Amino acid sequence: MSLETKTKTFAEIYESQGHYKDAISIYIDILKDNPLDCTAIDNIKRLQALINEEGDIKKKVADIQIAALDDFMQKVHAYKSASNS
């Protein structure tokens, strides 16, 4: 098994574990040795898209959590206002 094959295997392992940035780093190293490796280029693009998508999902989740907390705080404020009346 060639070093490049082993390295691509490590990148695939990182990707399967969700370590996209580590996998990209390996593909960049592969490109340093072989700048015309279309597979490495495609994998980098695909992983960058996954990272961006993952970031979008995390932002949506955070927005939902903030909205739920804001709703809770409004209810607490309304309860306190009603209790003080």
C-alpha positions in Angstrom: 0.0 0.0 0.0 1.5 3.4 -1.0 1.9 6.2 1.4 -0.7 8.3 -0.5 -3.2 5.4 -0.2 -2.5 5.2 3.5 -2.9 9.0 3.9 -6.2 9.0 2.0 -7.3 6.2 4.3 -6.5 8.4 7.3 -8.4 11.3 5.7 -11.4 9.0 5.2 -11.2 7.8 8.8 -11.1 11.4 10.1 -14.1 12.3 7.9 -16.1 9.3 9.1 -15.5 10.5 12.7 -16.6 14.0 11.8 -13.1 15.6 11.9 -13.5 17.4 8.6 -10.8 19.9 9.2 -8.2 17.2 9.9 -9.3 15.4 6.8 -8.9 18.6 4.7 -5.5 19.1 6.2 -4.4 15.6 4.9 -5.9 16.3 1.5 -4.0 19.6 1.3 -0.7 17.7 2.1 -1.6 15.3 -0.7 -2.0 18.2 -3.1 1.4 19.6 -2.1 2.9 16.3 -3.5 0.5 16.0 -6.4 -1.3 19.3 -7.2 -3.3 17.7 -10.0 -5.0 15.1 -7.7 -8.6 15.8 -8.7 -10.0 13.4 -6.0 -8.2 15.4 -3.3 -9.5 18.7 -4.7 -13.1 17.3 -4.9 -12.9 15.9 -1.3 -11.7 19.3 0.0 -14.6 21.1 -1.7 -17.1 18.5 -0.4 -15.7 18.7 3.2 -15.8 22.5 3.1 -19.5 22.3 2.1 -20.1 19.9 5.0 -18.4 22.2 7.4 -20.5 25.2 6.2 -23.7 23.1 6.5 -22.7 22.0 10.0 -22.2 25.6 11.0 -25.6 26.5 9.5 -27.3 23.8 11.5 -25.6 24.8 14.7 -26.7 28.4 14.2 -30.3 27.3 13.6 -30.2 25.2 16.8 -28.8 28.1 18.8 -31.5 30.4 17.4 -34.2 28.0 18.5 -32.7 27.7 21.9 -32.5 31.5 22.3 -36.1 31.9 21.2 -37.2 29.2 23.7 -35.2 31.0 26.5 -36.7 34.4 25.5 -40.2 32.9 25.6 -39.5 31.4 29.0 -38.2 34.7 30.3 -41.3 36.5 29.1 -43.5 34.0 30.9 -41.4 34.5 34.1 -41.7 38.3 33.8 -45.5 38.0 33.2 -45.8 35.7 36.2 -43.8 38.0 38.4 -45.9 41.0 37.2 -49.2 39.1 38.0 -47.9 38.1 41.4 -47.0 41.6 42.3 -50.4 43.0 41.4 
